[in-house]
Amino acid sequence: MSIWKRVGAIIKSNKEEPQTKPAANPLEDTKVGDIISVDLEEYIVSGKLVYFDRGFAPHRFAYYLRNGQQISCLLVEKGRTYECFICEFVEGSLDDPNDVPTQLDVGKDFTYELEHHRSDLVLTEGNTDYRANDPVLFWRYFGADNQYFFLQWQDGKYVAMEGTRTPAGQIKIMKASQ
């Protein structure tokens, strides 16, 4: 091999390969100010929560949605597929996170059963009920007719939401102009 071929091979090997950017997932990359459309209702994202374990990728996203004076929440849980829930905030109180029951009776002969409980760290953006980089306790309950109940606790404050599962394909996201 001649010296020129060697120099050419070295130059070619030092060329940077074009970086392939991973495809963005709108269910994870939505920002405050974006518009989300679900079941022919349009909402503006006023807050975002990202739940994660230290050293691992985020596994749950919560978007605070505003439609006029109404505030709702889109909860996205990441697993093999995305589970999406449209939730309404519920008023109520508990004194101690150790007193959270495994069965919730919400009246009218309707009960929720505890599905799972975990502790996560949370990052916040925009208007939310939480402080960033602090642990949040999270309980997920299920009930009849595709109904779910979510209970969250951080430093003495509970946030309760009641919602239904929504197919990810029914959620449309329009990015705000940059």
N, C-alpha and C positions, 0 to 999 in steps of 0.2 A: 504494500500500500504506500502510495507516495505521500510526501509531507503535506501536500495541498488537500488531498482527500482526508487526511487526519484532521487538519485545521478546520475543514468544512464540516466534518462529523462533530467536532467539539462545538462549533458555533451552533449547529442545528440542535445539539443536545441541550444547550443553554437557553434556547428560546423558550419563553413561557408558553405553556399550553393555555388556550383560552379557558377561563374559569366558567364552568357550567353552574349557573345559579339554580338551586333547588326550586322546584315549583312552589309558589306561595299558596297556602291554603287559606281561603277567605274566612273560614270558621275560626282560625287561630290568629290571623293577622289583622282583624278588624280593629280600627282605632276610634278614639273619641271623635265625634263629628261625622262619622260615616252613617249611612242610612241603611236600615235593615227592614226588609219587607217580609212579613209572615202572615199567611191567611188573609191576603189583601189589605192588611194594616201596615202602615209605614211608621217607623220609629226612628228617632235620631239617637245615636249612642252617646250617653252623657257620662258614662263611667265604665271602667273595665277592671276586672279582677283576674289574675293569673295565679292558679294554685299549683304548687310543685313541692317535691321532696328535695332536700339538699342533695346536689350532685346528679339529679335526674331531670329529664325534660318535663315541661309542664304537662299536666294530665287533665286539667279542668279549667274552663274559662267561663266567666260570668260577665254579661254585658247588661248594664243598667240602661233601659230603653225609655225614652220620653216620647209621649204622644199627647201634646197639649199639656194638661195638668197631670195626666195619669203617668205613673212610673211603674214599669214592669221589668222583668229580668229574663234574659235568654241565657240559660245554663247549658253549656256544651261540655260533655264528658268524653274524653278521648280514650279509646281502647282499640279493639280490632276495627270497629266502626265508630262513627260519631253518634252519641246519644244526645239529642237536643230536647230541651224542655222550655216551654213558655210558662213563666210563673208570675203570680201576683203576690205581693207582700201581704202578710197576715199579722195583725196585732196580737200580742200576748206576752206573757213573761214567765220566766223561771228564775229561781234564785241561785241555783248551783248547777254547774254542768254535770255533777255526779248524780243529780236527780232526774236526768233525762230518761223517760220511760222507753221500754221496748215496744209498747203498743200505745198509740195515740187515739183517743176517742174524741172526735170533733163534733159530735151531736148528730141528730137525724139518723141514728143507727149506722153511722159510717165510721170505720176505724182504719188506721194505718198501721202496718207492721214494719218494724225496723229491718232494713235490708243490709245496711252496713254503716260503720262509723270509722272515722279516721281523723288524723291531725295533719295539717298541711301548713306550709308557709305561703304567704300571699303577697303578690305585687299589685299595686293599685295605680290607676291612671284616671284622672277626672274625678267626678263626684260619686263617691261610694260610701259605705258605712264602715270601712275598715282602715287601719293603719298599715302601711307597707312594711314588708320584711318581718312581720310578727306572725306567730302561729295562730291558726284558726282551727277550732274543732268543728267537724262537719258530720251531720247525721242525715242519712237518706232513708225515707220510708216509702213504702208502696201501698196502694189500696186498690179497690175494685175499679173497673171501668177506666184503666189506664191513667189513674190519678196518682200523683206523687206529692210528697211533703218533704221539704228540706229545712233543716234547722242548723244554724251556724252560731258559734259563740267565739267572741274575742274579748278578753279583759272585762268580763262582767256584762257585756252587751250581747243579747240574742237577736238574731234576724231570722224570721220564719217566712217561708214561701210555699205556696201551694200551686201546683201546675200540672200540665199534661205533656206527654211525650209528643213531639212533633218531628216528622221525618226531615232529615237534613236537606233533602232535595226541595223542600218547600220554602227554604230560607234563601232569600235573595239579598245580596249585599252590594250596595253602591258606594264606591269610595268617594270621600270628600275631595274636592280639588286641593291640590298641594300649593 
